[in-house]
Amino acid sequence: MPGLLALHLRPDSPGFLDLPWDLPLAGWRAACPRIVDVQRGLSRHEVQFVSDGPAVYAFKELPLRLAEREHDMLEKFEQRDLPAVKPVGWARVLGDDEEQGVLITRFLDASLPYRILFHSPGLERYRGRLIDALAGLLVRLHLAGAYWGDCSLSNVLFRRDAGELSAYLVDAETSELHDALSEGMRRQDLDIMEENVEGDLLDLHAQGVAPAPGVDEHAGEQVRQRYEALWREINREEVLSTDDLWRIHERVRALNALGFSVGSIDLVPDGTARRVKLRTVVTDRDHHRHQFHDLTGLVAEERQAEQLLNDLREFKLALSERMGRSVPMSVSAFHWRSERWEPAIARFGPLVTADADAAERFCQVLEHKWFMSERARRDVGLDAALDDYLRRFAADAAAATPVTPAPAAGAPPAR
């Protein structure tokens, strides 16, 4: 008789034992009131989304061996802090003829599939950001020794990031992890990406969706070019005179500005007197995120964190002037959160539907404050900018935010 044979879950996950495991996933919608609709991309497998309190979980049906393998791969990605969906567990179920697997992952809150960026009004500004976001994701994976094997826009979810996009891998069926990638594996991954991205955009074109500026049938090639430029910059080796070692800090700052954390620096004599080769070992692309989280306890995307840190530094100067002494950054961060962040987020109300929305909204107000200050030729202040933002743009901002449709009757709302 069809049904659940085994359920392997991480300790902090819901139980999911009340789901209709005696049915294939395609039949869950009619039998389970907790099924919800979310903004999603295309999938070659059957996928259903289940709400549990404020969280939403994705259930993907696929062969048992592949479900176990993809779960293990996503766990390894999580251990290496790579941008990918978080694995929750996997199930072994008996179908009509054979055993099947169901992979369970946590749905990425406030995320957007690429198709929504082209179909939803109000999101036009983000379409041209796809190329940089996908190139940055591939660089990040390859630095960690991850071979994707099926890179495409359909296998990525995007989050808005202070006017840019951050990209997250959502399909690891063909992925592999190595200590380091060979040149051949990197090239193969790029070849697959280029073909898949151009296919994704041709699908949109076939549906009558016009290409965005800078995002056309050559987008795969453009992603590759951005990737190569970023890869060269990260792996660039410099020869320095021992009198110019101050340039080490310059190099680190340049990589930090790109969002990369520098794990170590190698100085290798080049065989001549008073000269060394400088190699930097890059660890991840979350430099500002880590710094912002350490100071405030808040989570933001990389570019959001960079802008929020700039606002925090500006606040620190004002606070030091107000108190008549230099205030440490940690103390300033405490006051910034209670005096600026929390009051602003409270005023957004229903515009902020997930934690990921809060940082983006705050960054939009900071951008609006900059434009208002430019026009007024003075600093208009955060409160005035927030008042004007809510008055002028709240309706447009709400319209630009894809809303998750309500779950079936009797189900708790999804966030």
C-alpha positions, 0 to 999 in steps of 0.5 A: 500500500502506498505511503511513508516508509521513512522520514529523515529530518533535521532536529529543528524542523516540523514533523510533517507526519500529518501530510498525505504521504499515501498520495503522490505529490501531484495529489496533495493540493486536493488533500492538504489544506496547508498547500500554498502557492509561491512565486516559483520557477520551472521544475522538471519534477513535481514540487509542492509548497507546504506552510508551517506557521510563518515558514514555507517548505518545498517538497520535491518528488524525485528518484530515491537515490537522487533525493538522498544525494541532493540533500547531502549536497545541500548540507555540504553547501550549507556547511561551506556557507554557500548561497543555496536553499537550506535542506530540511530532510528527505522522505522515502515513500512507496509509490504504486510500483516502486520506492520514491524520494521526496526532498524537503527544503526551506523556501527562500523567503522574499525570493523571486524566480527570474520569470517574475522579474520579467512579468511583474510591473515595478521590477523592471530595474532588477532585470538587468541585474541578473547577469551580475548576480548569476556571475557572482554566484558562479564565482562564489561556488567555484571558489569553494570547489563546487561544480554545479553541472546545471547552471540556469536562470530556472535553477536560481532564486533571486533576492533584491539587494539594495537595487541589485540582486543576490542569487541562490542555487535551488537545484543541486541534483548534478552538483559536485564538491571538490577541494578545488575545481580544475580548469576543465570543470570550470570551463564545462560549468560555464559552457552549460551555463551559457547554453542554459541561460540563452535557452531560458531567455528564448523561452521568455521570447517565445511567450512574447516577453520583450527582452530587457535592456542588456538582457537579450539572447547573448546574456549567457555570453555576458554572464561568462564575460562578467564571471571571467573579469571577476575571477581574474581580479580575485586570482590576480597575483602581484609582484611587490617591492618590500618598500611597497607592502602597504599595497597589501592593505590596498588589495584587501580593501579592493576585494572587500569592496567587491564583497569578498572576505580575504581569509589569508595573504601569501607573500612568496619571494620571487627569487630577486632581492627585495621583491615578493609575490602577493597572493590573496586567498578569498573565502566568501562574498559576504564581507559586509554581511558578516560585519553588519551581523556581528555589530547588529545581530541583523541579517541582510544581503551583501549590498544591503549590508554595505549601505546599512554600514554606511548609515551606521557610520554616519549615525556613529559620527552624530552620536559621538557629537551628541555625547561629546566623545568618541563612541565605539562602533558596537555601542553605536550599533546598539543605539542605531538599531533602537533609534533608527532601524526599529522605529523605521521598520515598525512604520513600514507595517504590512510592506514588510512581509519577511525579514528579507524585506526589512533591509531592502525597504530601509535601503530604499528609504536611504536612497530616497533620503539621498535624492531628497538631500541632493535637491534640498542641498542639505541633509533632510534626515531619515524621518523626513525621507521616511515620511515622504517615501511612505506618502509617495511610494508606498502604493507603488512599493506594495505593487512591486512586491510579488505577494504569495497567494493565500493558502487554502482555507484553514491553513496558517498564512505563509510568509 
